[in-house]
Amino acid sequence: MGRASFEYDEVGNTFYYVLVSFYAIILLPATYFFLPTGKTETVKIDEHDCQCRGCVKKRQQKEANKPWKRTRTVLSVFFLIVAWIVFALIVKKVTEIEITHEEYNPYQILGLDQKAYRELSKKMHPDRGGDAQMFDKIAKAYQALTDDESRENWEKYGNPDGPTATTFGIALPKWLVSKEYGLWVLAFYGLLFMVVLPVVVGVWWYNSIKYNVDKVLLDTTQLFYYFLHKTPKMEINRMLMLLGGSFEFWKQYNKEIIERESDDVELTRYLSLPNLGENKKERPLSLPYSLKARILIHSHLSRIPLDNEGLEYDQRYILARVLRLTEEMISMSQQLTFYTQIKVPIETLDNLLRLQPMFVQALWPKNSPLLQLPHITDHNLPYLRKGRVFSCGDLATVDSEKRRALLKSLSDEEYHDVLVVLSSMPRLSIQTAVVVEGEDDAHEVTAGCVVTIRVSLTRTSLLDPIACFFFLPM
């Protein structure tokens, strides 16, 4: 039995075959995902969406949060073109490779002619000046076609002489292990696996261990736990102060935070906002970053416009993360109740649950919920109260003619925006039942039985969307 031997690719033939295969596996999916479709994206304005200034501004900001979109498209096309050119060059190189090894084929040697053996043996016989090596091949080929044992060896091993030494080629250029370049290749591998890879993993790990599973800084979690443990009974203003003290808004912990010299001047105009607690001495609530975050939070809830683009950007950054921080604060209050002897009052939990609607609606708890509707201001509230309308649900249930009369100060376009927002609000209906499963009288609860509580939650629109279609401004 022949032994196997391994050798590097001397001329690069097998290397190019492997290269073009793996290159195509990467290039084809990349082309599918990164090649632009060619369709021109246009911003569609849905007449059934709210067209108030605030909603339009939010949609514009959402589009503006996709920077370099055209540049990325151009770069994607450029790199794809370069990649396909490189692929074409590799394919061209593969097609020009000279085949140096062919499988043993007696028919090919004999030219697929049954009479070729007699003619070629006469022509190539060494006694007649022929090629001895070619004559030996002709004899083996004829023997492989006529001798049963030789033919069987050819069909099994590809050679009429039986199994021989098998050679496996390694699809890598031989210069990789040559004395001239071997040291440089070894240095490259050492740099890649002993320097670059550990540094990348170390940086990723260092940044990951600073956050919990909810993407909140562990130091912020400890801050919430400390203050909830210190003062379990907490009012909303105190909670807002604690949210402003989150380390996500401090540049020392978050490199995304932008500190400007102009902030000291711009923020002083908003120090007159009530309940800011600017004179607090508790750290870190007394630090400048915490005061800035509180000012931006209070200005959002009070609907005070900011005249500085930098402050508006900072406010959007804070509001994008404050809901997640509120959830973390709720989680810390639950852990404080479960794992310690300190009981968080129900008033604190109620205030925590009020925080998220406050940020979404940009309203204080004392404000009327009707102010979350577009174009509704304090000027409209007295007229709505006279009509016994105190909430969005009340406004949705009144007759359409009465509703239009109560909002007669609004134009048709503004009134349509109010209807659109009302139709997007949910109306929740909850049905509960206490049953004992497996019993004939499932609704009768006896001592020691297993009780099952069934809760059915039904969500419908606060206002039928069809009502919006009946009132489309011309």
Secondary structure as UniProt FT lines:
FT   STRAND          4..9
FT   HELIX           13..34
FT   TURN            47..48
FT   HELIX           53..64
FT   TURN            67..68
FT   HELIX           69..95
FT   HELIX           106..109
FT   TURN            110..112
FT   TURN            114..115
FT   HELIX           116..124
FT   HELIX           126..128
FT   HELIX           132..146
FT   HELIX           148..157
FT   TURN            160..161
FT   STRAND          166..173
FT   HELIX           174..177
FT   TURN            179..181
FT   HELIX           182..191
FT   HELIX           192..196
FT   HELIX           197..208
FT   TURN            209..210
FT   TURN            213..214
FT   HELIX           218..230
FT   HELIX           236..244
FT   HELIX           247..249
FT   TURN            251..253
FT   TURN            255..256
FT   TURN            261..262
FT   HELIX           263..266
FT   HELIX           267..270
FT   TURN            271..272
FT   TURN            274..275
FT   TURN            278..279
FT   TURN            283..286
FT   HELIX           288..301
FT   TURN            302..303
FT   HELIX           309..339
FT   HELIX           346..361
FT   TURN            365..366
FT   HELIX           369..372
FT   TURN            374..375
FT   TURN            378..380
FT   HELIX           381..386
FT   TURN            387..388
FT   HELIX           392..397
FT   HELIX           400..406
FT   TURN            407..409
FT   HELIX           412..424
FT   STRAND          426..435
FT   TURN            437..438
FT   TURN            442..443
FT   TURN            447..448
FT   STRAND          452..461
FT   HELIX           466..469
//
